[in-house]
Amino acid sequence: MQTVTLNVEGMSCNHCVSSIENAMKELGASGKVDLAAGKVMVEYDENQLTLDAIKEAIEDQGYDIV
Ligand SMILES: [Cu+2]
């Protein structure tokens, strides 16, 4: 397992939190959003997923990785 913390811009409410957390779940990863800090902590299996795929999934939801 691998854990990464990403700085994500554009998250403003609980809807954003669940969009991102659901997107991580769909990938088979586990995401925790810290809305106040603008951070997303993702735990994933590096044998199944790449960091790029995770970033792409977040960007696909309409947010920017800083
Ligand atoms: Cu929102």
N, CA, C, O and the ligand as a Tripos MOL2 file, in Angstrom:
@<TRIPOS>MOLECULE
protein
  265   263    67     0     0
PROTEIN
NO_CHARGES

@<TRIPOS>ATOM
      1 N           0.8290   -1.1990    0.0000 N.3       1 MET1
      2 CA          0.0000    0.0000    0.0000 C.3       1 MET1
      3 C           0.8650    1.2530    0.0000 C.2       1 MET1
      4 O           1.9530    1.2980    0.5750 O.2       1 MET1
      5 N           0.3520    2.2230   -0.6450 N.am      2 GLN2
      6 CA          1.0620    3.4790   -0.8320 C.3       2 GLN2
      7 C           0.1220    4.5940   -0.3830 C.2       2 GLN2
      8 O          -1.0730    4.5520   -0.6730 O.2       2 GLN2
      9 N           0.6460    5.5710    0.3070 N.am      3 THR3
     10 CA         -0.1960    6.7050    0.6930 C.3       3 THR3
     11 C           0.4040    7.9780    0.1320 C.2       3 THR3
     12 O           1.6090    8.2070    0.2280 O.2       3 THR3
     13 N          -0.4500    8.8040   -0.4580 N.am      4 VAL4
     14 CA          0.0300   10.0490   -1.0310 C.3       4 VAL4
     15 C          -0.9260   11.1660   -0.6180 C.2       4 VAL4
     16 O          -2.1330   10.9510   -0.4990 O.2       4 VAL4
     17 N          -0.3780   12.3480   -0.4050 N.am      5 THR5
     18 CA         -1.2150   13.5050   -0.1060 C.3       5 THR5
     19 C          -1.0820   14.5060   -1.2370 C.2       5 THR5
     20 O           0.0200   14.9380   -1.5770 O.2       5 THR5
     21 N          -2.2120   14.8680   -1.8130 N.am      6 LEU6
     22 CA         -2.2140   15.7930   -2.9440 C.3       6 LEU6
     23 C          -2.8520   17.1100   -2.5250 C.2       6 LEU6
     24 O          -3.8240   17.1280   -1.7690 O.2       6 LEU6
     25 N          -2.3060   18.2000   -3.0180 N.am      7 ASN7
     26 CA         -2.9410   19.5050   -2.8280 C.3       7 ASN7
     27 C          -3.8890   19.7200   -3.9940 C.2       7 ASN7
     28 O          -3.4790   19.7300   -5.1540 O.2       7 ASN7
     29 N          -5.1660   19.8920   -3.6660 N.am      8 VAL8
     30 CA         -6.1880   19.9780   -4.7040 C.3       8 VAL8
     31 C          -6.9350   21.3010   -4.5790 C.2       8 VAL8
     32 O          -7.4110   21.6680   -3.5050 O.2       8 VAL8
     33 N          -7.0250   22.0010   -5.7000 N.am      9 GLU9
     34 CA         -7.7270   23.2830   -5.7240 C.3       9 GLU9
     35 C          -9.1320   23.1170   -6.2690 C.2       9 GLU9
     36 O          -9.3700   22.2960   -7.1550 O.2       9 GLU9
     37 N         -10.0620   23.8980   -5.7380 N.am     10 GLY10
     38 CA        -11.4100   23.9440   -6.2750 C.3      10 GLY10
     39 C         -12.4380   23.2090   -5.4360 C.2      10 GLY10
     40 O         -13.6270   23.2200   -5.7570 O.2      10 GLY10
     41 N         -11.9920   22.5700   -4.3630 N.am     11 MET11
     42 CA        -12.9450   21.8790   -3.4910 C.3      11 MET11
     43 C         -13.5560   22.9070   -2.5410 C.2      11 MET11
     44 O         -12.8390   23.6160   -1.8360 O.2      11 MET11
     45 N         -14.9020   22.9800   -2.5300 N.am     12 SER12
     46 CA        -15.5130   24.0390   -1.7300 C.3      12 SER12
     47 C         -16.6080   23.5700   -0.7820 C.2      12 SER12
     48 O         -17.0070   24.3100    0.1170 O.2      12 SER12
     49 N         -17.0890   22.3710   -0.9700 N.am     13 CYS13
     50 CA        -18.2010   21.9480   -0.1150 C.3      13 CYS13
     51 C         -18.2130   20.4270    0.0270 C.2      13 CYS13
     52 O         -17.3610   19.7300   -0.5230 O.2      13 CYS13
     53 N         -19.1900   19.9340    0.7720 N.am     14 ASN14
     54 CA        -19.2540   18.4910    1.0130 C.3      14 ASN14
     55 C         -19.5460   17.6970   -0.2520 C.2      14 ASN14
     56 O         -19.2110   16.5170   -0.3530 O.2      14 ASN14
     57 N         -20.1690   18.3570   -1.2070 N.am     15 HIS15
     58 CA        -20.3980   17.6800   -2.4770 C.3      15 HIS15
     59 C         -19.0600   17.3580   -3.1530 C.2      15 HIS15
     60 O         -18.8720   16.2700   -3.6970 O.2      15 HIS15
     61 N         -18.1570   18.3060   -3.1090 N.am     16 CYS16
     62 CA        -16.8210   18.0960   -3.6740 C.3      16 CYS16
     63 C         -16.1340   16.9370   -2.9590 C.2      16 CYS16
     64 O         -15.4990   16.0890   -3.5850 O.2      16 CYS16
     65 N         -16.2750   16.9200   -1.6420 N.am     17 VAL17
     66 CA        -15.6540   15.8560   -0.8550 C.3      17 VAL17
     67 C         -16.1620   14.4970   -1.3200 C.2      17 VAL17
     68 O         -15.3720   13.5800   -1.5450 O.2      17 VAL17
     69 N         -17.4830   14.3640   -1.4650 N.am     18 SER18
     70 CA        -17.9780   13.0410   -1.8530 C.3      18 SER18
     71 C         -17.6710   12.7230   -3.3030 C.2      18 SER18
     72 O         -17.4540   11.5580   -3.6360 O.2      18 SER18
     73 N         -17.6450   13.7250   -4.1830 N.am     19 SER19
     74 CA        -17.2490   13.4500   -5.5730 C.3      19 SER19
     75 C         -15.8630   12.8210   -5.6250 C.2      19 SER19
     76 O         -15.6370   11.8320   -6.3230 O.2      19 SER19
     77 N         -14.9580   13.4040   -4.8850 N.am     20 ILE20
     78 CA        -13.5810   12.9070   -4.9200 C.3      20 ILE20
     79 C         -13.4640   11.5630   -4.2220 C.2      20 ILE20
     80 O         -12.8020   10.6510   -4.7180 O.2      20 ILE20
     81 N         -14.1060   11.4460   -3.0730 N.am     21 GLU21
     82 CA        -14.0090   10.1810   -2.3500 C.3      21 GLU21
     83 C         -14.6440    9.0410   -3.1580 C.2      21 GLU21
     84 O         -14.1370    7.9190   -3.1670 O.2      21 GLU21
     85 N         -15.7560    9.3430   -3.8320 N.am     22 ASN22
     86 CA        -16.3810    8.3090   -4.6770 C.3      22 ASN22
     87 C         -15.5130    7.9520   -5.8740 C.2      22 ASN22
     88 O         -15.4240    6.7860   -6.2590 O.2      22 ASN22
     89 N         -14.8800    8.9510   -6.4560 N.am     23 ALA23
     90 CA        -14.0010    8.6860   -7.6020 C.3      23 ALA23
     91 C         -12.8490    7.7720   -7.1830 C.2      23 ALA23
     92 O         -12.4350    6.8920   -7.9380 O.2      23 ALA23
     93 N         -12.3380    7.9920   -5.9710 N.am     24 MET24
     94 CA        -11.2480    7.1410   -5.4790 C.3      24 MET24
     95 C         -11.7520    5.7190   -5.2450 C.2      24 MET24
     96 O         -11.0590    4.7440   -5.5370 O.2      24 MET24
     97 N         -12.9580    5.6190   -4.7170 N.am     25 LYS25
     98 CA        -13.5460    4.3020   -4.4630 C.3      25 LYS25
     99 C         -13.7160    3.5290   -5.7710 C.2      25 LYS25
    100 O         -13.4510    2.3290   -5.8430 O.2      25 LYS25
    101 N         -14.1650    4.2480   -6.8020 N.am     26 GLU26
    102 CA        -14.3550    3.6030   -8.1050 C.3      26 GLU26
    103 C         -13.0440    3.0560   -8.6620 C.2      26 GLU26
    104 O         -13.0310    2.0500   -9.3720 O.2      26 GLU26
    105 N         -11.9620    3.7190   -8.3370 N.am     27 LEU27
    106 CA        -10.6510    3.2560   -8.7940 C.3      27 LEU27
    107 C         -10.1330    2.0960   -7.9640 C.2      27 LEU27
    108 O          -9.1830    1.4140   -8.3500 O.2      27 LEU27
    109 N         -10.7710    1.8780   -6.8110 N.am     28 GLY28
    110 CA        -10.2840    0.8480   -5.9100 C.3      28 GLY28
    111 C          -9.2840    1.3890   -4.9080 C.2      28 GLY28
    112 O          -8.5420    0.6330   -4.2800 O.2      28 GLY28
    113 N          -9.2730    2.7190   -4.7640 N.am     29 ALA29
    114 CA         -8.3980    3.3600   -3.7840 C.3      29 ALA29
    115 C          -9.2690    3.9180   -2.6660 C.2      29 ALA29
    116 O         -10.4980    3.8870   -2.7320 O.2      29 ALA29
    117 N          -8.6000    4.4270   -1.6430 N.am     30 SER30
    118 CA         -9.3500    5.0180   -0.5600 C.3      30 SER30
    119 C          -8.9050    6.4610   -0.3860 C.2      30 SER30
    120 O          -7.7330    6.7330   -0.1270 O.2      30 SER30
    121 N          -9.8540    7.3880   -0.5310 N.am     31 GLY31
    122 CA         -9.5140    8.8110   -0.4560 C.3      31 GLY31
    123 C         -10.1300    9.4700    0.7490 C.2      31 GLY31
    124 O         -11.2740    9.1960    1.1130 O.2      31 GLY31
    125 N          -9.3530   10.3510    1.3720 N.am     32 LYS32
    126 CA         -9.8650   11.1530    2.4830 C.3      32 LYS32
    127 C          -9.5900   12.6130    2.1500 C.2      32 LYS32
    128 O          -8.4550   13.0030    1.8800 O.2      32 LYS32
    129 N         -10.6500   13.4080    2.1750 N.am     33 VAL33
    130 CA        -10.5000   14.8040    1.8100 C.3      33 VAL33
    131 C         -10.4710   15.6730    3.0600 C.2      33 VAL33
    132 O         -11.3290   15.5450    3.9340 O.2      33 VAL33
    133 N          -9.4900   16.5470    3.1400 N.am     34 ASP34
    134 CA         -9.4590   17.5860    4.1650 C.3      34 ASP34
    135 C          -9.8110   18.8880    3.4590 C.2      34 ASP34
    136 O          -8.9660   19.5440    2.8500 O.2      34 ASP34
    137 N         -11.0840   19.2350    3.5620 N.am     35 LEU35
    138 CA        -11.6150   20.3730    2.8160 C.3      35 LEU35
    139 C         -10.9200   21.6750    3.2240 C.2      35 LEU35
    140 O         -10.5230   22.4670    2.3700 O.2      35 LEU35
    141 N         -10.7780   21.8890    4.5280 N.am     36 ALA36
    142 CA        -10.1910   23.1300    5.0270 C.3      36 ALA36
    143 C          -8.7560   23.3020    4.5480 C.2      36 ALA36
    144 O          -8.3300   24.4110    4.2260 O.2      36 ALA36
    145 N          -8.0240   22.2150    4.5020 N.am     37 ALA37
    146 CA         -6.6170   22.2870    4.1090 C.3      37 ALA37
    147 C          -6.4400   22.1810    2.5910 C.2      37 ALA37
    148 O          -5.3560   22.4510    2.0730 O.2      37 ALA37
    149 N          -7.4940   21.7900    1.8810 N.am     38 GLY38
    150 CA         -7.3730   21.6050    0.4390 C.3      38 GLY38
    151 C          -6.4980   20.4230    0.0730 C.2      38 GLY38
    152 O          -5.7810   20.4380   -0.9270 O.2      38 GLY38
    153 N          -6.5750   19.3960    0.9120 N.am     39 LYS39
    154 CA         -5.7310   18.2270    0.6680 C.3      39 LYS39
    155 C          -6.5580   16.9550    0.5130 C.2      39 LYS39
    156 O          -7.6190   16.7940    1.1160 O.2      39 LYS39
    157 N          -6.0370   16.0680   -0.3110 N.am     40 VAL40
    158 CA         -6.6520   14.7530   -0.4670 C.3      40 VAL40
    159 C          -5.5930   13.7000   -0.1750 C.2      40 VAL40
    160 O          -4.5460   13.6500   -0.8210 O.2      40 VAL40
    161 N          -5.8860   12.8660    0.8040 N.am     41 MET41
    162 CA         -4.9820   11.7630    1.1220 C.3      41 MET41
    163 C          -5.5340   10.5060    0.4690 C.2      41 MET41
    164 O          -6.6900   10.1360    0.6720 O.2      41 MET41
    165 N          -4.6930    9.8650   -0.3100 N.am     42 VAL42
    166 CA         -5.1410    8.6760   -1.0260 C.3      42 VAL42
    167 C          -4.2680    7.4890   -0.6520 C.2      42 VAL42
    168 O          -3.0400    7.5610   -0.6790 O.2      42 VAL42
    169 N          -4.9310    6.4030   -0.3060 N.am     43 GLU43
    170 CA         -4.2210    5.1650   -0.0400 C.3      43 GLU43
    171 C          -4.5560    4.2090   -1.1770 C.2      43 GLU43
    172 O          -5.7270    3.9650   -1.4690 O.2      43 GLU43
    173 N          -3.5270    3.6740   -1.8100 N.am     44 TYR44
    174 CA         -3.7790    2.8180   -2.9670 C.3      44 TYR44
    175 C          -2.7210    1.7320   -3.0600 C.2      44 TYR44
    176 O          -1.6540    1.8040   -2.4520 O.2      44 TYR44
    177 N          -3.0650    0.7240   -3.8490 N.am     45 ASP45
    178 CA         -2.1480   -0.3790   -4.0910 C.3      45 ASP45
    179 C          -1.3410   -0.0610   -5.3450 C.2      45 ASP45
    180 O          -1.8860   -0.0010   -6.4470 O.2      45 ASP45
    181 N          -0.0490    0.1400   -5.1700 N.am     46 GLU46
    182 CA          0.7800    0.5740   -6.3040 C.3      46 GLU46
    183 C           0.9310   -0.5080   -7.3770 C.2      46 GLU46
    184 O           1.4240   -0.2370   -8.4720 O.2      46 GLU46
    185 N           0.5040   -1.7360   -7.0570 N.am     47 ASN47
    186 CA          0.5050   -2.7840   -8.0770 C.3      47 ASN47
    187 C          -0.7320   -2.7160   -8.9710 C.2      47 ASN47
    188 O          -0.7680   -3.3020  -10.0530 O.2      47 ASN47
    189 N          -1.7390   -1.9930   -8.4990 N.am     48 GLN48
    190 CA         -3.0050   -1.9200   -9.2310 C.3      48 GLN48
    191 C          -3.1920   -0.5650   -9.9130 C.2      48 GLN48
    192 O          -3.8610   -0.4590  -10.9410 O.2      48 GLN48
    193 N          -2.5970    0.4570   -9.3290 N.am     49 LEU49
    194 CA         -2.9120    1.8130   -9.7440 C.3      49 LEU49
    195 C          -1.6570    2.6520   -9.8060 C.2      49 LEU49
    196 O          -0.7110    2.4360   -9.0480 O.2      49 LEU49
    197 N          -1.6540    3.6140  -10.7160 N.am     50 THR50
    198 CA         -0.5450    4.5680  -10.7380 C.3      50 THR50
    199 C          -1.0130    5.8870  -10.1360 C.2      50 THR50
    200 O          -2.2080    6.1790  -10.0890 O.2      50 THR50
    201 N          -0.0590    6.6650   -9.6850 N.am     51 LEU51
    202 CA         -0.3760    7.9850   -9.1640 C.3      51 LEU51
    203 C          -1.0160    8.8460  -10.2520 C.2      51 LEU51
    204 O          -1.9030    9.6520   -9.9740 O.2      51 LEU51
    205 N          -0.5610    8.6670  -11.4830 N.am     52 ASP52
    206 CA         -1.1410    9.4240  -12.6010 C.3      52 ASP52
    207 C          -2.6220    9.1330  -12.7650 C.2      52 ASP52
    208 O          -3.4110   10.0420  -13.0270 O.2      52 ASP52
    209 N          -3.0070    7.8660  -12.6120 N.am     53 ALA53
    210 CA         -4.4160    7.5010  -12.7540 C.3      53 ALA53
    211 C          -5.2520    8.1680  -11.6660 C.2      53 ALA53
    212 O          -6.3880    8.5800  -11.9010 O.2      53 ALA53
    213 N          -4.6760    8.2650  -10.4870 N.am     54 ILE54
    214 CA         -5.3760    8.9110   -9.3710 C.3      54 ILE54
    215 C          -5.5490   10.4030   -9.6310 C.2      54 ILE54
    216 O          -6.6250   10.9670   -9.4320 O.2      54 ILE54
    217 N          -4.4630   11.0250  -10.0810 N.am     55 LYS55
    218 CA         -4.5320   12.4620  -10.3820 C.3      55 LYS55
    219 C          -5.5390   12.7380  -11.4890 C.2      55 LYS55
    220 O          -6.3070   13.6980  -11.4340 O.2      55 LYS55
    221 N          -5.5140   11.8640  -12.5040 N.am     56 GLU56
    222 CA         -6.4240   12.0320  -13.6270 C.3      56 GLU56
    223 C          -7.8830   11.9360  -13.1700 C.2      56 GLU56
    224 O          -8.7300   12.7100  -13.6160 O.2      56 GLU56
    225 N          -8.1680   10.9900  -12.2870 N.am     57 ALA57
    226 CA         -9.5360   10.8110  -11.8050 C.3      57 ALA57
    227 C         -10.0030   12.0400  -11.0340 C.2      57 ALA57
    228 O         -11.1700   12.4220  -11.1210 O.2      57 ALA57
    229 N          -9.1060   12.6550  -10.2860 N.am     58 ILE58
    230 CA         -9.4650   13.8670   -9.5450 C.3      58 ILE58
    231 C          -9.6910   15.0190  -10.5170 C.2      58 ILE58
    232 O         -10.6420   15.7870  -10.3740 O.2      58 ILE58
    233 N          -8.8120   15.1300  -11.4980 N.am     59 GLU59
    234 CA         -8.9650   16.1940  -12.4960 C.3      59 GLU59
    235 C         -10.2310   16.0070  -13.3270 C.2      59 GLU59
    236 O         -10.8770   16.9790  -13.7190 O.2      59 GLU59
    237 N         -10.5780   14.7480  -13.5930 N.am     60 ASP60
    238 CA        -11.8060   14.4590  -14.3370 C.3      60 ASP60
    239 C         -13.0520   14.9360  -13.5910 C.2      60 ASP60
    240 O         -14.0860   15.2080  -14.2020 O.2      60 ASP60
    241 N         -12.9430   15.0340  -12.2770 N.am     61 GLN61
    242 CA        -14.0700   15.5470  -11.4890 C.3      61 GLN61
    243 C         -14.1250   17.0750  -11.5310 C.2      61 GLN61
    244 O         -15.0670   17.6790  -11.0190 O.2      61 GLN61
    245 N         -13.1290   17.6900  -12.1340 N.am     62 GLY62
    246 CA        -13.1430   19.1370  -12.2950 C.3      62 GLY62
    247 C         -12.2530   19.8930  -11.3250 C.2      62 GLY62
    248 O         -12.3950   21.1060  -11.1730 O.2      62 GLY62
    249 N         -11.3390   19.1940  -10.6670 N.am     63 TYR63
    250 CA        -10.4540   19.8620   -9.7100 C.3      63 TYR63
    251 C          -9.0320   19.8910  -10.2310 C.2      63 TYR63
    252 O          -8.6500   19.1020  -11.0950 O.2      63 TYR63
    253 N          -8.2580   20.8110   -9.6920 N.am     64 ASP64
    254 CA         -6.8690   20.9390  -10.1340 C.3      64 ASP64
    255 C          -5.9280   20.4640   -9.0460 C.2      64 ASP64
    256 O          -6.0820   20.7980   -7.8710 O.2      64 ASP64
    257 N          -4.9420   19.6730   -9.4680 N.am     65 ILE65
    258 CA         -3.8810   19.2640   -8.5560 C.3      65 ILE65
    259 C          -2.8030   20.3350   -8.6130 C.2      65 ILE65
    260 O          -2.3510   20.7150   -9.6940 O.2      65 ILE65
    261 N          -2.4020   20.8080   -7.4690 N.am     66 VAL66
    262 CA         -1.3910   21.8710   -7.4320 C.3      66 VAL66
    263 C           0.0080   21.2670   -7.3510 C.2      66 VAL66
    264 O           0.9960   22.0010   -7.3100 O.2      66 VAL66
    265 CU        -18.5140   21.4200   -3.7320 Cu       67 CU67
@<TRIPOS>BOND
     1     1     2 1
     2     2     3 1
     3     3     4 2
     4     3     5 am
     5     5     6 1
     6     6     7 1
     7     7     8 2
     8     7     9 am
     9     9    10 1
    10    10    11 1
    11    11    12 2
    12    11    13 am
    13    13    14 1
    14    14    15 1
    15    15    16 2
    16    15    17 am
    17    17    18 1
    18    18    19 1
    19    19    20 2
    20    19    21 am
    21    21    22 1
    22    22    23 1
    23    23    24 2
    24    23    25 am
    25    25    26 1
    26    26    27 1
    27    27    28 2
    28    27    29 am
    29    29    30 1
    30    30    31 1
    31    31    32 2
    32    31    33 am
    33    33    34 1
    34    34    35 1
    35    35    36 2
    36    35    37 am
    37    37    38 1
    38    38    39 1
    39    39    40 2
    40    39    41 am
    41    41    42 1
    42    42    43 1
    43    43    44 2
    44    43    45 am
    45    45    46 1
    46    46    47 1
    47    47    48 2
    48    47    49 am
    49    49    50 1
    50    50    51 1
    51    51    52 2
    52    51    53 am
    53    53    54 1
    54    54    55 1
    55    55    56 2
    56    55    57 am
    57    57    58 1
    58    58    59 1
    59    59    60 2
    60    59    61 am
    61    61    62 1
    62    62    63 1
    63    63    64 2
    64    63    65 am
    65    65    66 1
    66    66    67 1
    67    67    68 2
    68    67    69 am
    69    69    70 1
    70    70    71 1
    71    71    72 2
    72    71    73 am
    73    73    74 1
    74    74    75 1
    75    75    76 2
    76    75    77 am
    77    77    78 1
    78    78    79 1
    79    79    80 2
    80    79    81 am
    81    81    82 1
    82    82    83 1
    83    83    84 2
    84    83    85 am
    85    85    86 1
    86    86    87 1
    87    87    88 2
    88    87    89 am
    89    89    90 1
    90    90    91 1
    91    91    92 2
    92    91    93 am
    93    93    94 1
    94    94    95 1
    95    95    96 2
    96    95    97 am
    97    97    98 1
    98    98    99 1
    99    99   100 2
   100    99   101 am
   101   101   102 1
   102   102   103 1
   103   103   104 2
   104   103   105 am
   105   105   106 1
   106   106   107 1
   107   107   108 2
   108   107   109 am
   109   109   110 1
   110   110   111 1
   111   111   112 2
   112   111   113 am
   113   113   114 1
   114   114   115 1
   115   115   116 2
   116   115   117 am
   117   117   118 1
   118   118   119 1
   119   119   120 2
   120   119   121 am
   121   121   122 1
   122   122   123 1
   123   123   124 2
   124   123   125 am
   125   125   126 1
   126   126   127 1
   127   127   128 2
   128   127   129 am
   129   129   130 1
   130   130   131 1
   131   131   132 2
   132   131   133 am
   133   133   134 1
   134   134   135 1
   135   135   136 2
   136   135   137 am
   137   137   138 1
   138   138   139 1
   139   139   140 2
   140   139   141 am
   141   141   142 1
   142   142   143 1
   143   143   144 2
   144   143   145 am
   145   145   146 1
   146   146   147 1
   147   147   148 2
   148   147   149 am
   149   149   150 1
   150   150   151 1
   151   151   152 2
   152   151   153 am
   153   153   154 1
   154   154   155 1
   155   155   156 2
   156   155   157 am
   157   157   158 1
   158   158   159 1
   159   159   160 2
   160   159   161 am
   161   161   162 1
   162   162   163 1
   163   163   164 2
   164   163   165 am
   165   165   166 1
   166   166   167 1
   167   167   168 2
   168   167   169 am
   169   169   170 1
   170   170   171 1
   171   171   172 2
   172   171   173 am
   173   173   174 1
   174   174   175 1
   175   175   176 2
   176   175   177 am
   177   177   178 1
   178   178   179 1
   179   179   180 2
   180   179   181 am
   181   181   182 1
   182   182   183 1
   183   183   184 2
   184   183   185 am
   185   185   186 1
   186   186   187 1
   187   187   188 2
   188   187   189 am
   189   189   190 1
   190   190   191 1
   191   191   192 2
   192   191   193 am
   193   193   194 1
   194   194   195 1
   195   195   196 2
   196   195   197 am
   197   197   198 1
   198   198   199 1
   199   199   200 2
   200   199   201 am
   201   201   202 1
   202   202   203 1
   203   203   204 2
   204   203   205 am
   205   205   206 1
   206   206   207 1
   207   207   208 2
   208   207   209 am
   209   209   210 1
   210   210   211 1
   211   211   212 2
   212   211   213 am
   213   213   214 1
   214   214   215 1
   215   215   216 2
   216   215   217 am
   217   217   218 1
   218   218   219 1
   219   219   220 2
   220   219   221 am
   221   221   222 1
   222   222   223 1
   223   223   224 2
   224   223   225 am
   225   225   226 1
   226   226   227 1
   227   227   228 2
   228   227   229 am
   229   229   230 1
   230   230   231 1
   231   231   232 2
   232   231   233 am
   233   233   234 1
   234   234   235 1
   235   235   236 2
   236   235   237 am
   237   237   238 1
   238   238   239 1
   239   239   240 2
   240   239   241 am
   241   241   242 1
   242   242   243 1
   243   243   244 2
   244   243   245 am
   245   245   246 1
   246   246   247 1
   247   247   248 2
   248   247   249 am
   249   249   250 1
   250   250   251 1
   251   251   252 2
   252   251   253 am
   253   253   254 1
   254   254   255 1
   255   255   256 2
   256   255   257 am
   257   257   258 1
   258   258   259 1
   259   259   260 2
   260   259   261 am
   261   261   262 1
   262   262   263 1
   263   263   264 2
@<TRIPOS>SUBSTRUCTURE
     1 MET1         2 RESIDUE 1 A MET
     2 GLN2         6 RESIDUE 1 A GLN
     3 THR3        10 RESIDUE 1 A THR
     4 VAL4        14 RESIDUE 1 A VAL
     5 THR5        18 RESIDUE 1 A THR
     6 LEU6        22 RESIDUE 1 A LEU
     7 ASN7        26 RESIDUE 1 A ASN
     8 VAL8        30 RESIDUE 1 A VAL
     9 GLU9        34 RESIDUE 1 A GLU
    10 GLY10       38 RESIDUE 1 A GLY
    11 MET11       42 RESIDUE 1 A MET
    12 SER12       46 RESIDUE 1 A SER
    13 CYS13       50 RESIDUE 1 A CYS
    14 ASN14       54 RESIDUE 1 A ASN
    15 HIS15       58 RESIDUE 1 A HIS
    16 CYS16       62 RESIDUE 1 A CYS
    17 VAL17       66 RESIDUE 1 A VAL
    18 SER18       70 RESIDUE 1 A SER
    19 SER19       74 RESIDUE 1 A SER
    20 ILE20       78 RESIDUE 1 A ILE
    21 GLU21       82 RESIDUE 1 A GLU
    22 ASN22       86 RESIDUE 1 A ASN
    23 ALA23       90 RESIDUE 1 A ALA
    24 MET24       94 RESIDUE 1 A MET
    25 LYS25       98 RESIDUE 1 A LYS
    26 GLU26      102 RESIDUE 1 A GLU
    27 LEU27      106 RESIDUE 1 A LEU
    28 GLY28      110 RESIDUE 1 A GLY
    29 ALA29      114 RESIDUE 1 A ALA
    30 SER30      118 RESIDUE 1 A SER
    31 GLY31      122 RESIDUE 1 A GLY
    32 LYS32      126 RESIDUE 1 A LYS
    33 VAL33      130 RESIDUE 1 A VAL
    34 ASP34      134 RESIDUE 1 A ASP
    35 LEU35      138 RESIDUE 1 A LEU
    36 ALA36      142 RESIDUE 1 A ALA
    37 ALA37      146 RESIDUE 1 A ALA
    38 GLY38      150 RESIDUE 1 A GLY
    39 LYS39      154 RESIDUE 1 A LYS
    40 VAL40      158 RESIDUE 1 A VAL
    41 MET41      162 RESIDUE 1 A MET
    42 VAL42      166 RESIDUE 1 A VAL
    43 GLU43      170 RESIDUE 1 A GLU
    44 TYR44      174 RESIDUE 1 A TYR
    45 ASP45      178 RESIDUE 1 A ASP
    46 GLU46      182 RESIDUE 1 A GLU
    47 ASN47      186 RESIDUE 1 A ASN
    48 GLN48      190 RESIDUE 1 A GLN
    49 LEU49      194 RESIDUE 1 A LEU
    50 THR50      198 RESIDUE 1 A THR
    51 LEU51      202 RESIDUE 1 A LEU
    52 ASP52      206 RESIDUE 1 A ASP
    53 ALA53      210 RESIDUE 1 A ALA
    54 ILE54      214 RESIDUE 1 A ILE
    55 LYS55      218 RESIDUE 1 A LYS
    56 GLU56      222 RESIDUE 1 A GLU
    57 ALA57      226 RESIDUE 1 A ALA
    58 ILE58      230 RESIDUE 1 A ILE
    59 GLU59      234 RESIDUE 1 A GLU
    60 ASP60      238 RESIDUE 1 A ASP
    61 GLN61      242 RESIDUE 1 A GLN
    62 GLY62      246 RESIDUE 1 A GLY
    63 TYR63      250 RESIDUE 1 A TYR
    64 ASP64      254 RESIDUE 1 A ASP
    65 ILE65      258 RESIDUE 1 A ILE
    66 VAL66      262 RESIDUE 1 A VAL
    67 CU67       265 GROUP 0 **** ****
